[in-house]
Amino acid sequence: MAASLLAWSGLLAVWKPPTVRSTEVVNQLKNIVINHRCPSLPRVRRCKVGHGGTLDAFAEGVLVVGFGDATKKLGEFQQSSSTKMYVACGVLGVATDTYDPTGEETCRKSFDHVSAESMSAILPAQFLGDIMQRPPPYSALKKNG
């Protein structure tokens, strides 16, 4: 029995596409594990599955998913892998109330004065090192948001 439980314990790197939420990826994987039809693996009724950090719904990238006892190691794994890289694209001169493309436009300004050189000069100073991200107004972290 112990050997069969070990078969369902481990970490998996999953590519999360944009517009799919991290919890949807976890739920899909959990359904695959529970409903698998592989005769050489034990059938499970419940399987603990979790992810090591939520990716924004509009982000695509690697989502680290833990199965079974490995879910306890997700936090430790995330702390030990300190190098992360982000690539972003956006629309200059427009702000929304949700800080994302789904929100209502709250401001529109000219960006004619912005050049590739000025962006290259300012971005490293603003986006390198430890950054405390401000959650958007509509967030699970905000009450009544």
N, C-alpha and C positions, 0 to 999 in steps of 0.2 A: 504493500500500500504506500509506504513512504517513497519508494522509487517512482511510483506513478504520479505522486503529487509533485515531485521535483520536475517532472516533464512540463508542468505548467507554471514554472517559476523562472523568471528571467526578464531581461530588458530588450526592448525592440525599438529601433529608430524608424519612425514612420514619416513619410513626406506628406504634410498637411497642405492641401490645395487652398487657394483663397475662397472665401465665402462658406467654408465648412468650419464649424466650431470645433474646438479641441474636444469637448465632451461628446460630440457626435462621432468623432474618430474612435474614442474610447468605447462608446456604446456599440459601434459596429464591430469592433474587435471582440468585445465581450460576447456578442451574439455569435460570432464565428466560432469562438472557443466552445461555448455551451452547445451549439447546434452542429458541431463538426461530425463528419461521417467517416472518419478514418478508423478502420477496425484495429489498427496496431496501437492506438493511443486510448487511454482510459476515458470513458464518458464522464463528464462532470456536470453537476447540476448548478453549481455556483462557482464563480471564479472571481477573485479579487483582481481588478484591473484599474490602474490609475495612470495619470500623466505627471511629468515632472515640471510642468509650468505651462500655463495657458498662453497660446499664441492668439493674437488679435484675430478676429473673424476675417479680416481682410488680408491678413498676412499669410504667406506661404512659407513653409520651411520644415525643418526637422522637429518632430514632436517625440520626445522620449517617453515611451510607454512601459510600465512595469506590470508584470503578471505575478500573481501569487505572493510568496514571501519577498520577492524582489521589489514590491511596491514600497516596502519599508526602507529601501536603499535609494529611492529616487532623490530625496533631498540631499543626501550625501553625494550622490553622483553629480547633481547639478552644481553643488558648491565646488567640487573638485575640478570640474571642467569650466574654468573661468574665462576662456577665450570664446567670445561670441562675435559674430559679424552680422551687420544688418545692411541691407541695401533698400533704399526707399525711393519712392517717386511721389510727387504731389503736384498740386495746382497752385501756382503762385498768385497772390493777390486775392484769394478767396478764403473766408473763414465760415465755419458752420457751427451751429449750437451743440453738435455732438462730437466735433473734431474729426468727423469722418465723412465720406461721400453721401451718407444717407440723411444727414441733417439738413435743417433749413439754413439757407445762406443768411449770415448775420452781418457780413461786411464784404465789400469789394473795393480794392484799391489798385492803383496803377503800380506796375512793377517794371516800368521801362528803364529805371535806373539800376536794376539788378543785372549783373553780368556773370558769366561763368567764372571770371577771375575773382570777383567779389565773393561769390559763393564759396569758391575754393579757399579763400582766405579766412572766412568766418566759420565755416562748418567744423574744421578740426578743433577750434577753441570751444565750440558749443556742444560737440557730440563725441568727444573722446574721454575716456576715464569713467569713473562711477557717476551715474546719473540717476537721480530720483525722479521717476516719471510721475507726472501729475495726471491722475485719473480724469477722464472726461466727465462732464456734468451728468450724463446718463450712463451710470455704471453700477455694477453690483456692489461696489464699495460705498456708494452714496445712498443715504436713506431717502426714500421718496423720489429717487432719480429715474 
